Amino acid sequence: MAVASDQTSATEAAAAERGRPADPPPPALSALGWARWTWRTLTSMRTALILLFLLAVGAIPGSMLPQRGVSVEQVRNYFLEHPELAPWLDRFYLFDVYSSPWYAAIYLLLFVSLTGCVLPRALAHYRAMRARPPRTPRNLGRLPYSATFTASAPPARVLGEARTLLRRHRTETETDGRTGAAALSAETGYLRETGNVLFHLALLGLLAALATGSFLGYRGNMLVVEGDGFANAVTSYDSYFPGTAVDPADLQPFSFTLEEFQATYVEEGRLSGQAASFSADLAYRASPEAPERRHTLEVNKPLSVGGAQVYLLGHGYAPEFRVENARGEVVFDQPVPFISREERTFTSDGVVKVPDAGEQQLGFTGVFLPSAAEGPQGDLVSEFPAPRDPVVTLTGYRGDLGLGDGSSQSVFELQTEDMTGLGESPELRPGESWKLPDGAGTITFTGYRDYISMQVNSNPARVPALAAASAAVLGLLATLFVRPRRVWVRATPRPDGRTAVEVAGLGKSENAALTADFHRFATSLRDRLRDGPATETGTKE
């Protein structure tokens, strides 16, 4: 309080020296005043550009880091490869960028800001389109382009010929009753601002369509082994992300069977091992009563059924194992999907769990090598992604798998705290077996199948989003290529019976083509009026 009193006294003393009373302090803003200031700041074009920039920056982690909504397996692999960094990234929703609270906040603020910017601008443009062209300036010679000449035609004919040449312009005429001068003002190029408004309205519509799709749509990821089927139900998905208003009972009732998957790779040269093509043959039904149809699923060639799209995301190998217990009974016989740790060679890791092996359960961690070869250091590696020489190596455990304690457990994770190690298997090729120690049984590597990872995406706002994006492109084209301009023509009678004609033009952007258009118009008007020698008195460009 003492500091404030000193400042007030200093202000009053300075004002007394100047001989006038001190200005009263500005009144404090009321709640309504703060609300108006906040709204004006939020709906300014500067704020909209800042939010658009933040939205783009926020999308960068979504393109650089794996996202759960696209591939849960890749996120899991990232956690395995970066066990210390991944939990910190996950705290900031960097594996769920587009559904994170901070990205949603930027999105909503941008939507509100664009609404406050674009709607008033659209209304102002509508009023401008219905308004009359601007009146003819008093001194046309001051405009960027102007030309004057004389003609024997009366002012009425001058304006008539000018109106003919400017037939695509909106025109307005005016007459000076005192001097007899007549003037015509013309304007064109409204589509430029229309395109600008259309672009921003389309951007607003695109944001609304994306929000609607997120609210009413859903997506889910699943892994399907060759020969197995899939029915579109929540329980069939490995991961499911519904919109807020999606009822699981309303999912499209389609189903399909993965009959065969084919992958080809470059065999030789510098690009050896690089994928050349992926294709999956599907037999599907749009509903249980619908006839069976076939579709070849490829990258960027999804299956569209019932308003949903089924995309091919990736593929891998599912080694097949048969496990016999100590009494020789088959207690496990099925393929097990292994997750590739690297795309170049498709060396894959997986877990085999056998809960019905007897008194003690069995578990195995394994490595699948599609094309086994000896590495530079004598270790076993895969040298090619195609299955030229498939080999599996296993590490066995016996005990309690921890499946009955009620806790969720990933199928790619083996909890060995309550288990005893059984050692490592030899290199197993298709048809070869490993007899487990201590009479625990036998596991046989019987072969392998391909599997594909897929995503089902249902978005009812997909067509409106496409329409909005197309409208944005059209608006941008109009903004880039339409040239708004204004033209004025004044015809003044002279005492010698001739008519002095003044032509002027103004463009809203600096463009050499506009100057050429203005000059072409003035020359054409002069030639139309020339029924005898005309005198050109001056030109300014």
PyMOL commands that set and color helices and strands:
alter all, ss='L'
color gray80, all
select helices_A, chain A and resi 2-18+31-42+45-64+72-81+85-91+97-99+101-130+140-142+155-165+190-216+234-236+248-250+437-439+462-481+512-529
alter helices_A, ss='H'
color red, helices_A
select strands_A, chain A and resi 145-151+170-175+182-188+218-225+229-231+239-242+255-265+275-285+293-298+303-305+308-324+330-335+339-340+348-354+361-369+372-374+380-382+391-399+419-424+432-436+441-458+485-493+499-507+536-540
alter strands_A, ss='S'
color yellow, strands_A
deselect
rebuild
show_as cartoon
